[in-house]
């Protein structure tokens, strides 16, 4: 009887996977020049401060292409859901910074007005912070042959929508973000550690990275729901890219309440030998980051 | 008890002056050679007013149509002027209006939604319904508070003998029973509980929840009908409905984990007092109270997106309808509705998306996040008057409605620290003249026209000082329609109606990069929709009944005076529904074919890399400048009646929805770098089997 019912109900959804979009998405696979990450030092600074930006590029070593850097000065309208305004894709709203894989620049002084809580004089709407309470100055990075990339530089602004006491307390207790530091990439097969330059063909390699406990920083956060200052801990994300083999996922990470200080991924080596690039980027939830590049050598 | 044995599809398109509903008597066998006597429900007194554009079906006729799963209100999908709702949305798209701009009424009491969240079932048990009426626009002065159209459900008179109906299908189980408690009191009780989540679990479809929020729903109804004196009655009705759904997409990266849980519910308690006075005039008074709740809790990684609304709803509808002269009927009434809402919202301003937003399916909201908690009080007092003036073959129905809105919000600027809030209060009035004209050119041909001014108060969720604008006022519209109806043969009719709707003062997002404080929304939106609808209807003839409903329309919006005109998100140029059924003794076979133009979508012309989120973001082309592929679907139905005993009838039905398993695109979906595009397809082939036992 139960089988009969099941057969009847099976008619209900003959092909439940029909809704599923069929898009193979190897987001981790990089086979063209592009910007993979930008690291700023310091990770958070006040408008007007001097900051050094360094790009991680997926460029052949022989390439002479260097990135072009521009600040964007256009705030994002409420009608747009993207990270930056569509105006940042044009030239009118750009402020030149320079060229090179690493540049040094002074953050625009208008950051907290255009992108922060200090609404323009005359009763204009301030920007909304991200979920960590941060505001960001967009920085555009262009590499020939690739789509534009945007780094969002965290800027230190005052707390505008809290009481004076709370804002003062926040100013005293908040510590600007610092970049985390990646520990060396480790590889293992079936629990046995091996060097990145001695990977057997076809092997399923567990890649692991870690960071120090102090990198998952605790920070003061203004809880707008309860109108109080609280303390939160940074979530950590690791992005993985390669130009060969197959990665299991393009990103992994740890949430705020996860005490672990490492992240793993699996890379399946090609059956043929060769050397493949691996890029690993560690980001904290306040916009700080670190990155590393390595060569995975598959030895037949 | 008269019960239509062979459910025929009889659409009363609002042309006739008769107030009777048409139905086949239980004993009649369909036979085209013999004119079938129709059961007539006599209304003593002044006939009710009819809108020129309304389409009315009895519940019994409606529930037998293919695709309704035995649910009368689902027949709305088969009518002209109705756009196809996206799979699982259950929205009402009437004459190109935003679904939020149309209203649903039960006995004149507004309920927030016609269908359960998934669109599978209506929120009111079909066994309680007498009729379903669609008015896509240009309706009379007795209804308002909407710039779109409306659907009205009428509860049925409870019978004086015991009646019970038990229904079981793979979708849900329901029961309805009624009985006469005394010579003056009758009571009906009903309830329904969704089983789809359990059905899917049985067929081992564990991953479907990743792509489709499987709905869990329930509803319940109670009606007590008291005969007070001769021609005087009092109904006490309780309605309730609840929906829940949950969807989780897991990922090894906490930032890519997505959770979505939704719940919606409403309750309504109303009295309906009706009396026919000795002079033939009618009085109807309907006070009501209720509660609406909705909660949408999403999270994209650590980004929350919460919108919770709890509203106390109340109202009063009172009307006196009397004959002033032999050719003149006057209706005087008051339509009062109020809502006190508590709202809580957290997350990005771009979630939930608004009509006309630049967005792509599956795109996470922006990183920006804010919170707001606010209260609103919306009160609308609307006296109205309508005349029905018969001038021989011409009937003119002028009407006037005056909506007086009291709009209050608890905060007119965003919260700063512990600063006390300063509220916002405003009084607005809207003068809304309306007119309907019917001209019976001959016994077979009638012309009709209708026009009117309409308004609706702003949505409570738009009155946030953080996410909206507390000073928004009512939105307004002008409706006009003109058409004709022709009886091509005794049981074959054709009606054609042209319509036009102009919208003004629509709430839209401020497109400026620097919007005003507490001014995220502007009331500068305008729009228009226009088109023509056609209904060719074959009433029961030799066991066959069917219809062809076609709508050609265009719906446009302009967000600000300087912006370009664009297509409305739900615009559908062509909507065609052809359905028919053939009775063969105790068997009935039915089929329905639907075709609609794909809805507009915004093309993606490129992408950029968002380094902070390690993801690509789309670069959009012109808003709504491309369309999804057209939709078509074939549904089949077979049912059989079994006379179980002298008092019991069992109806068994099987509906094969999307019988060809055609992959209809419901959304475009993109690879993470937006370089490749695919489609999310809608409902696959689904078989719905159900049985209904009538005692």
HADDOCK unambig.tbl for C-alpha pairs under 7 A between the chains (distance, minus, plus):
assign (segid A and resid 6 and name CA) (segid B and resid 202 and name CA) 6.35 0.50 0.50
assign (segid A and resid 6 and name CA) (segid B and resid 203 and name CA) 6.14 0.50 0.50
assign (segid A and resid 9 and name CA) (segid B and resid 170 and name CA) 6.85 0.50 0.50
assign (segid A and resid 9 and name CA) (segid B and resid 199 and name CA) 6.36 0.50 0.50
assign (segid A and resid 9 and name CA) (segid B and resid 203 and name CA) 6.28 0.50 0.50
assign (segid A and resid 10 and name CA) (segid B and resid 203 and name CA) 5.34 0.50 0.50
assign (segid A and resid 11 and name CA) (segid B and resid 686 and name CA) 6.48 0.50 0.50
assign (segid A and resid 11 and name CA) (segid B and resid 687 and name CA) 5.35 0.50 0.50
assign (segid A and resid 12 and name CA) (segid B and resid 686 and name CA) 4.89 0.50 0.50
assign (segid A and resid 12 and name CA) (segid B and resid 687 and name CA) 4.79 0.50 0.50
assign (segid A and resid 12 and name CA) (segid B and resid 688 and name CA) 6.18 0.50 0.50
assign (segid A and resid 13 and name CA) (segid B and resid 685 and name CA) 6.88 0.50 0.50
assign (segid A and resid 13 and name CA) (segid B and resid 686 and name CA) 5.44 0.50 0.50
assign (segid A and resid 14 and name CA) (segid B and resid 685 and name CA) 6.39 0.50 0.50
assign (segid A and resid 14 and name CA) (segid B and resid 686 and name CA) 6.68 0.50 0.50
assign (segid A and resid 15 and name CA) (segid B and resid 684 and name CA) 6.25 0.50 0.50
assign (segid A and resid 16 and name CA) (segid B and resid 205 and name CA) 6.81 0.50 0.50
assign (segid A and resid 16 and name CA) (segid B and resid 208 and name CA) 6.20 0.50 0.50
assign (segid A and resid 18 and name CA) (segid B and resid 681 and name CA) 6.41 0.50 0.50
assign (segid A and resid 18 and name CA) (segid B and resid 684 and name CA) 5.94 0.50 0.50
assign (segid A and resid 19 and name CA) (segid B and resid 211 and name CA) 6.62 0.50 0.50
assign (segid A and resid 19 and name CA) (segid B and resid 680 and name CA) 5.57 0.50 0.50
assign (segid A and resid 19 and name CA) (segid B and resid 681 and name CA) 4.74 0.50 0.50
assign (segid A and resid 19 and name CA) (segid B and resid 682 and name CA) 5.75 0.50 0.50
assign (segid A and resid 20 and name CA) (segid B and resid 211 and name CA) 6.75 0.50 0.50
assign (segid A and resid 20 and name CA) (segid B and resid 680 and name CA) 6.19 0.50 0.50
assign (segid A and resid 21 and name CA) (segid B and resid 678 and name CA) 6.21 0.50 0.50
assign (segid A and resid 21 and name CA) (segid B and resid 679 and name CA) 5.83 0.50 0.50
assign (segid A and resid 21 and name CA) (segid B and resid 680 and name CA) 5.14 0.50 0.50
assign (segid A and resid 22 and name CA) (segid B and resid 678 and name CA) 6.69 0.50 0.50
assign (segid A and resid 23 and name CA) (segid B and resid 671 and name CA) 6.34 0.50 0.50
assign (segid A and resid 23 and name CA) (segid B and resid 678 and name CA) 6.49 0.50 0.50
assign (segid A and resid 25 and name CA) (segid B and resid 671 and name CA) 5.93 0.50 0.50
assign (segid A and resid 25 and name CA) (segid B and resid 672 and name CA) 6.79 0.50 0.50
assign (segid A and resid 27 and name CA) (segid B and resid 672 and name CA) 6.58 0.50 0.50
assign (segid A and resid 37 and name CA) (segid B and resid 611 and name CA) 5.74 0.50 0.50
assign (segid A and resid 38 and name CA) (segid B and resid 611 and name CA) 6.96 0.50 0.50
assign (segid A and resid 75 and name CA) (segid B and resid 513 and name CA) 5.58 0.50 0.50
assign (segid A and resid 76 and name CA) (segid B and resid 513 and name CA) 5.66 0.50 0.50
assign (segid A and resid 77 and name CA) (segid B and resid 511 and name CA) 5.71 0.50 0.50
assign (segid A and resid 77 and name CA) (segid B and resid 512 and name CA) 5.68 0.50 0.50
assign (segid A and resid 77 and name CA) (segid B and resid 513 and name CA) 4.13 0.50 0.50
assign (segid A and resid 78 and name CA) (segid B and resid 509 and name CA) 6.65 0.50 0.50
assign (segid A and resid 78 and name CA) (segid B and resid 510 and name CA) 6.63 0.50 0.50
assign (segid A and resid 78 and name CA) (segid B and resid 511 and name CA) 6.29 0.50 0.50
assign (segid A and resid 79 and name CA) (segid B and resid 357 and name CA) 6.07 0.50 0.50
assign (segid A and resid 79 and name CA) (segid B and resid 358 and name CA) 6.70 0.50 0.50
assign (segid A and resid 79 and name CA) (segid B and resid 509 and name CA) 6.11 0.50 0.50
assign (segid A and resid 79 and name CA) (segid B and resid 511 and name CA) 5.67 0.50 0.50
assign (segid A and resid 80 and name CA) (segid B and resid 358 and name CA) 6.02 0.50 0.50
assign (segid A and resid 81 and name CA) (segid B and resid 350 and name CA) 6.12 0.50 0.50
assign (segid A and resid 81 and name CA) (segid B and resid 358 and name CA) 6.97 0.50 0.50
assign (segid A and resid 81 and name CA) (segid B and resid 359 and name CA) 6.61 0.50 0.50
assign (segid A and resid 81 and name CA) (segid B and resid 365 and name CA) 6.25 0.50 0.50
assign (segid A and resid 81 and name CA) (segid B and resid 366 and name CA) 5.48 0.50 0.50
assign (segid A and resid 82 and name CA) (segid B and resid 366 and name CA) 5.97 0.50 0.50
assign (segid A and resid 82 and name CA) (segid B and resid 617 and name CA) 6.28 0.50 0.50
assign (segid A and resid 83 and name CA) (segid B and resid 366 and name CA) 6.09 0.50 0.50
assign (segid A and resid 83 and name CA) (segid B and resid 610 and name CA) 6.85 0.50 0.50
assign (segid A and resid 123 and name CA) (segid B and resid 516 and name CA) 6.00 0.50 0.50
assign (segid A and resid 123 and name CA) (segid B and resid 517 and name CA) 5.49 0.50 0.50
assign (segid A and resid 124 and name CA) (segid B and resid 514 and name CA) 6.40 0.50 0.50
assign (segid A and resid 124 and name CA) (segid B and resid 515 and name CA) 5.87 0.50 0.50
assign (segid A and resid 124 and name CA) (segid B and resid 516 and name CA) 4.13 0.50 0.50
assign (segid A and resid 124 and name CA) (segid B and resid 517 and name CA) 4.54 0.50 0.50
assign (segid A and resid 125 and name CA) (segid B and resid 514 and name CA) 6.67 0.50 0.50
assign (segid A and resid 125 and name CA) (segid B and resid 515 and name CA) 5.68 0.50 0.50
assign (segid A and resid 125 and name CA) (segid B and resid 516 and name CA) 5.09 0.50 0.50
assign (segid A and resid 125 and name CA) (segid B and resid 517 and name CA) 3.95 0.50 0.50
assign (segid A and resid 125 and name CA) (segid B and resid 518 and name CA) 6.83 0.50 0.50
assign (segid A and resid 128 and name CA) (segid B and resid 368 and name CA) 5.21 0.50 0.50
assign (segid A and resid 128 and name CA) (segid B and resid 369 and name CA) 5.69 0.50 0.50
assign (segid A and resid 128 and name CA) (segid B and resid 370 and name CA) 6.00 0.50 0.50
assign (segid A and resid 129 and name CA) (segid B and resid 368 and name CA) 5.21 0.50 0.50
assign (segid A and resid 129 and name CA) (segid B and resid 369 and name CA) 5.76 0.50 0.50
assign (segid A and resid 130 and name CA) (segid B and resid 367 and name CA) 4.98 0.50 0.50
assign (segid A and resid 130 and name CA) (segid B and resid 368 and name CA) 4.32 0.50 0.50
assign (segid A and resid 130 and name CA) (segid B and resid 369 and name CA) 5.25 0.50 0.50
assign (segid A and resid 131 and name CA) (segid B and resid 303 and name CA) 6.51 0.50 0.50
assign (segid A and resid 131 and name CA) (segid B and resid 367 and name CA) 6.83 0.50 0.50
assign (segid A and resid 131 and name CA) (segid B and resid 368 and name CA) 6.85 0.50 0.50
assign (segid A and resid 131 and name CA) (segid B and resid 369 and name CA) 5.75 0.50 0.50
assign (segid A and resid 147 and name CA) (segid B and resid 607 and name CA) 6.67 0.50 0.50
assign (segid A and resid 147 and name CA) (segid B and resid 608 and name CA) 5.44 0.50 0.50
assign (segid A and resid 148 and name CA) (segid B and resid 608 and name CA) 5.03 0.50 0.50
assign (segid A and resid 148 and name CA) (segid B and resid 609 and name CA) 6.24 0.50 0.50
assign (segid A and resid 149 and name CA) (segid B and resid 608 and name CA) 5.57 0.50 0.50
assign (segid A and resid 149 and name CA) (segid B and resid 609 and name CA) 4.36 0.50 0.50
assign (segid A and resid 149 and name CA) (segid B and resid 610 and name CA) 6.00 0.50 0.50
assign (segid A and resid 149 and name CA) (segid B and resid 611 and name CA) 6.56 0.50 0.50
assign (segid A and resid 150 and name CA) (segid B and resid 609 and name CA) 6.10 0.50 0.50
assign (segid A and resid 150 and name CA) (segid B and resid 610 and name CA) 5.19 0.50 0.50
assign (segid A and resid 150 and name CA) (segid B and resid 611 and name CA) 5.69 0.50 0.50
assign (segid A and resid 151 and name CA) (segid B and resid 610 and name CA) 6.64 0.50 0.50
assign (segid A and resid 151 and name CA) (segid B and resid 611 and name CA) 5.16 0.50 0.50
assign (segid A and resid 151 and name CA) (segid B and resid 612 and name CA) 6.06 0.50 0.50
assign (segid A and resid 152 and name CA) (segid B and resid 612 and name CA) 6.06 0.50 0.50
assign (segid A and resid 161 and name CA) (segid B and resid 416 and name CA) 4.56 0.50 0.50
assign (segid A and resid 161 and name CA) (segid B and resid 417 and name CA) 6.22 0.50 0.50
assign (segid A and resid 162 and name CA) (segid B and resid 416 and name CA) 5.21 0.50 0.50
assign (segid A and resid 162 and name CA) (segid B and resid 417 and name CA) 4.10 0.50 0.50
assign (segid A and resid 163 and name CA) (segid B and resid 416 and name CA) 6.41 0.50 0.50
assign (segid A and resid 163 and name CA) (segid B and resid 417 and name CA) 4.02 0.50 0.50
assign (segid A and resid 163 and name CA) (segid B and resid 418 and name CA) 6.48 0.50 0.50
assign (segid A and resid 224 and name CA) (segid B and resid 371 and name CA) 6.40 0.50 0.50
assign (segid A and resid 225 and name CA) (segid B and resid 371 and name CA) 6.20 0.50 0.50
assign (segid A and resid 227 and name CA) (segid B and resid 417 and name CA) 6.57 0.50 0.50
assign (segid A and resid 251 and name CA) (segid B and resid 253 and name CA) 5.74 0.50 0.50
assign (segid A and resid 252 and name CA) (segid B and resid 252 and name CA) 5.27 0.50 0.50
assign (segid A and resid 252 and name CA) (segid B and resid 253 and name CA) 3.96 0.50 0.50
assign (segid A and resid 253 and name CA) (segid B and resid 252 and name CA) 6.99 0.50 0.50
assign (segid A and resid 253 and name CA) (segid B and resid 253 and name CA) 4.92 0.50 0.50
assign (segid A and resid 253 and name CA) (segid B and resid 254 and name CA) 6.15 0.50 0.50
assign (segid A and resid 254 and name CA) (segid B and resid 254 and name CA) 6.35 0.50 0.50
assign (segid A and resid 255 and name CA) (segid B and resid 254 and name CA) 5.78 0.50 0.50
assign (segid A and resid 287 and name CA) (segid B and resid 612 and name CA) 6.18 0.50 0.50
